[in-house]
Amino acid sequence: MEERLQKLIARAGLTSRRKAEELILAGEVTVNGKVVTTLGAKADPERDHIKVRGKLINPLLRSREKVYILLYKPKGVLSSLSDPKKRPLVTDFLPRLPARVYPVGRLDFQSEGLILLTNDGDFANLITSAKYEIPKTYHVKVKGIPGEKQLNLLRRGVVIEGKRTAPAKITELRRTDSNAWYEVTIIEGRHHQIRKMFDKIGHSVVKLKRVGIGFLTAKGMKPGTYRHLTPAEVKQFFEYAKTAKK
């Protein structure tokens, strides 16, 4: 059966669907020896030879164990599979696995907290796509004490790089004379989104921790620790997505 190339590449566990689209546009994907640069292009893995950067992905599609991992990323670790500067990577904290996994979305270098890793492209797309509205919850320490009017701007959505953010849930956790901690929940995952949101109201982020992804929490986890998701947890995410699409 024919499927979109980006979906097949993601399902093979090479990268996320979004990154797969970038590979297609860059001319890194061939079908039966011909370069394909159209995002809507489809192929049948039972009939067509699909290569990414010269590597045949058909065997990966035929036999591949799906892996789902929740990791508490420490501060000063990259949410990436490689780094020319040789900085620590999220995969450095994992044991040898039966399949190659990649990070689902990103958590910036200076932040800590929960990040998912998988080789299931459909699952990764579900977690990162705003249309499924999977909430991500953060504990955020900011400089100064924002006023309620400023926080309400973030709750309604602010324009960042020409695009308005979706409404955010913001609850104060505690404060000192010079700083405040907030719990912030968003359904998007734009680059440095929360940092840019608070910059927009003049209160830059000092510390940022992701403490929740959907129903998953950081309870009982310390920086550098991980666990495998249970089949029931994986199923729950897909059931949640079905509800969100209705």
N, C-alpha and C positions, 0 to 999 in steps of 0.2 A: 504494500500500500504506500502511495506517495505521501510524504510529509514535507513541511518546510525545512529547508536546509539548516536554519539556525536552531530549530527544535531538535533535529537529529544530532547536530554537533554537541548541543548541551546534554542530550540524553546519553551520548557516548562518554560523558564525564570529562571532556577536555576543558570546558570553561562554561561560564554562564551563558544564557541565551543572548543577553545584551552584548557581551563580548564576542559571541559568535557572529552577530550581525556586523561588528566592526571588522572581523576577519574576512567576511564575505565582501564587504565594500572595499577592502584593501587588496582584493584579488588573491587571497591566500587559500581559496577553496576551489577544487575542481570536481566535476562530475563526468565520468567517462573520459577523462583527459582534457576536458574543456574548462577553462576558467569561468566561474559564475560570479557575477557581481550584483545580481538582482535579489533584493531581500525577499521577494515573493516567490522565488524559484523553489521548486519541489523536486524530490528524488525518492526512489524506491530502494531502500537498502538491500532488498532481496534480489534486485535486478541491476542496479547501478553501482559503479565503483566510485565511492566518495572519499576524497582525500583532503586533508587539512595540512597545509605546509608540507605536502608530499607524503604524508602518512595516511595509510588506508584506515578508515575508522569503522568499516563494516564488522570486523571481528569484535570490536568493543561493543557494538550494538547487539550482537548475537548472544554474548555471554558476559554478563557483568553484575556483580553483587552490588546492591545499593547500600550506601553507608550514610548515616546521618549522625553528626557529632555536634554537641554543644560545648563550647570552650569559653572559659573566662580569660579573655586576653589581658595580659598585664600592660601597664603603661610602658611605652618605649619598645613596642613590638609592632611590626608591619602586618597589615591584613593582606598579605600577598604571598605568592609562591616563590618569588625570587626577588633579589635586590642587588644591584651592582655595587652598592656600598657595603654589602655583607652585614646588614643590620639583622637583628633577630626577627624570625618569621613566625606566624601563628602555627605553621606546621612543625616547627621545632619542638612543640610540646606534645606531639602525638606519637604513638608507637608505630611500628610497621603495620600497615593496613592491607587488606586484600584488594583495595582499589585506591586510585589516586583521587583525593578530594581537593576541593578548592573553596575559598571563603565565599559565603553568601553575602553580598554587599560588602561594605567597608566600615571599619571603626578606626578613626584616624590615629596616627602614631602616638600622640600625647594623651589619648583617651584610653580607658580601660573598660572591661565589662564583657557582656555576652556577645558571642558571634557564632553563627552556625557554619559548619563545613559539610559538604556533601559532594557526591558525584551524580546526583539526580538533578538534571536540568529543569524538569518540570517543577520540582520542589523549590529549587532556587528562584525560579521565576515567580512562583506563588508568594514567596516571602518578600521579594523585593518590589514587585509590581504594586503601585498605589491603588490599582483598581480592586485588589482583594482586601485592602484596608487592614492589613495585619499590623496591629499597634506595636510600636517600640517605645519603651519607657526608660527614661534617663533620670539620674540624680545629678543636678547641675549646680555648681557653686559659681557665683558671679561677683564681680567687683561692685561695691556699693549696694544700695537697697532700691531697686526699681519701684516706682509708684504703681498703684493699681491701674491707673490709666495706661501706663506703658505696658504692663502685663496684658491688659485687655487687647491692646493692639496685636500682640503675639497670639492671643487666643482666637482672634478673628482672622488672622493671617496678614502677613506683610509681604511687600514686593521685594524679592531678592533676584538680582540679575534679570529683571524684566518679567518675572513670573511670580504670582502670588502664592504663598504657602497655604496649605490646607489648615483649617482651624486646629489649634493645639490645646490640650488640657494642661493647665499649669496650677500646681498647688504648692504653697510655701511649706517647707519642712522645718526650717529653723533659721535664725539670723543672729549676727553679732552686731557690734557697732559699725563695722565696715563692710560686712559681706552677708550674703543670703544664699541658702540652699533651696532649690525648688525641685519638685518632681514634675517632669515634662513628658507628655505622651504625644507622639505624632504618628501619622500613618504613611509618611513619605521617608525617603532616605537620600535626599540630595547631598552633594558633596559639602561637608562641614556645615550642614544646615542649621543645627542648633547654635553653633558658634556665630554664624552669620545673623541669625535671628536676634540674639542678644546684642550683637554689635550694632544692629539697626536701632536699638533703643538706648545705646550708649552705656551698656553695662557688659563688658567683655567677660567671657567664660574663663574661670580660673581652673576648675576641675570638672571633668565630665565622666560619668560612669553609666554604661548601659546596663540596667538591672532587669529588663524584661523584654522578651520577644513573644508577642501573642500571650499565651497562657504560661510560657516558660519563665521562670524567675532565677535569680542568682542565689537563692537561698541555699546555704550549705556549701557554696563554691568559693574557692579562693583563687587569686591570680595564678594562672598556669595550670589549673586543674581542668578536666574535661570529663564528659560522660557521653555514652551513646544514647540517642533517643530510642524510646521503646516503639514497637510497631503501633501501639495504641496512640502515642503522641503524634506520630507521623500521620496516621489516619485522621486524627482530630484536626490537623491543619488543613488537610484536603477537604474535609467536611465543612470547615469554616469557610473555605474559599467558595464552595458551592453555594452556601448561604449568601455570601457577599455579592455574588454575581446576579442573584435574583432581584 
